[in-house]
């Protein structure tokens, strides 16, 4: 697991390719990241399913309650089949753009 912090955003990347242990580590260490916007970078893991991503729902809900963004980056997936409760994008650039837009919305009171 690689953690990269830039400003108010933390990018967490899966480096081992073991999705189950990665999600366990992220869940265990979530308290250290919760005051930041979070990007989960799963671009290196190509065999993920929608049900795998649903495991991030509790963390996503927790971040939204704290008025922070939670974005998952996955390169190969049917984005229309993913729950609307999760923010999933195909690239890191889009993840940063989403966070920027959500920050503006929060500043404006939406």
C-alpha positions as CSV (number, residue, x, y, z in Angstrom):
1,X,0.0,0.0,0.0
2,X,1.4,3.3,-1.1
3,X,0.1,6.6,0.5
4,X,0.7,9.9,-1.2
5,X,-0.5,13.1,0.3
6,X,-0.9,16.4,-1.7
7,X,-2.6,19.3,0.1
8,X,-6.0,18.2,1.3
9,X,-6.0,14.9,-0.6
10,X,-4.6,11.5,0.2
11,X,-4.1,9.0,-2.6
12,X,-3.9,5.3,-1.5
13,X,-2.6,2.9,-4.1
14,X,-2.7,-0.9,-4.0
15,X,0.8,-2.1,-4.6
16,X,0.5,-5.8,-3.8
17,X,-2.4,-6.8,-6.0
18,X,-4.2,-8.5,-3.1
19,X,-7.5,-6.7,-3.0
20,X,-8.8,-8.3,0.2
21,X,-5.7,-7.4,2.3
22,X,-5.6,-3.9,0.7
23,X,-9.2,-3.2,1.8
24,X,-8.4,-4.5,5.3
25,X,-5.4,-2.2,5.6
26,X,-7.3,0.8,4.4
27,X,-10.2,0.1,6.8
28,X,-7.8,-0.4,9.7
29,X,-5.8,2.8,9.0
30,X,-8.9,4.9,7.9
31,X,-8.7,7.1,11.0
32,X,-5.4,8.5,9.9
33,X,-6.8,9.6,6.6
34,X,-10.4,10.7,7.5
35,X,-9.6,14.4,7.7
36,X,-8.5,14.4,4.1
37,X,-10.2,13.8,0.8
38,X,-9.4,10.2,-0.3
39,X,-8.6,8.7,-3.7
40,X,-8.4,4.9,-3.8
41,X,-6.2,4.0,-6.8
42,X,-7.0,0.5,-8.1
43,X,-5.7,1.0,-11.6
44,X,-3.2,-1.8,-11.2
45,X,-5.8,-4.3,-10.3
46,X,-7.6,-5.3,-13.5
47,X,-9.9,-8.1,-12.3
48,X,-12.2,-6.1,-9.9
49,X,-16.0,-6.5,-9.9
50,X,-18.8,-4.2,-8.7
51,X,-19.2,-6.3,-5.6
52,X,-15.5,-5.7,-4.7
53,X,-16.1,-2.0,-5.0
54,X,-19.2,-2.2,-2.8
55,X,-16.9,-3.1,0.1
56,X,-15.8,0.6,0.1
57,X,-19.4,1.8,0.7
58,X,-19.1,2.1,4.6
59,X,-15.9,4.2,4.2
60,X,-17.4,6.3,1.5
61,X,-20.5,7.1,3.6
62,X,-18.3,8.0,6.5
63,X,-16.3,10.4,4.4
64,X,-19.4,12.0,3.0
65,X,-20.8,12.6,6.5
66,X,-17.5,14.3,7.4
67,X,-17.9,16.5,4.3
68,X,-14.9,15.0,2.6
69,X,-14.6,13.3,-0.8
70,X,-14.0,9.6,-1.4
71,X,-13.2,8.7,-5.0
72,X,-12.2,5.3,-6.4
73,X,-10.1,5.0,-9.6
74,X,-10.6,1.9,-11.7
75,X,-9.5,1.6,-15.3
76,X,-11.5,-1.3,-16.7
77,X,-15.1,-1.5,-15.4
78,X,-18.7,-0.9,-16.5
79,X,-19.2,2.4,-14.8
80,X,-23.0,2.4,-15.5
81,X,-23.4,-0.8,-13.3
82,X,-21.8,0.8,-10.2
83,X,-23.9,2.1,-7.4
84,X,-24.6,5.9,-7.4
85,X,-23.5,5.9,-3.8
86,X,-19.9,5.4,-4.9
87,X,-17.8,7.8,-6.9
88,X,-15.8,5.8,-9.4
89,X,-13.7,7.3,-12.3
90,X,-11.3,5.9,-14.8
91,X,-8.3,8.1,-14.2
92,X,-6.5,10.0,-11.4
93,X,-6.9,13.3,-13.2
94,X,-10.7,12.8,-13.1
95,X,-10.5,11.9,-9.4
96,X,-8.7,15.2,-8.7
97,X,-11.3,17.1,-10.8
98,X,-14.2,15.5,-8.9
99,X,-12.6,16.4,-5.6
100,X,-12.1,20.0,-6.7
101,X,-15.7,20.3,-7.9
102,X,-17.0,18.8,-4.6
103,X,-14.9,21.2,-2.6
104,X,-16.4,24.1,-4.5
105,X,-19.9,22.8,-3.9
106,X,-19.2,22.4,-0.2
107,X,-17.8,26.0,-0.1
108,X,-21.0,27.3,-1.8
109,X,-23.2,25.3,0.6
110,X,-24.7,22.7,-1.7
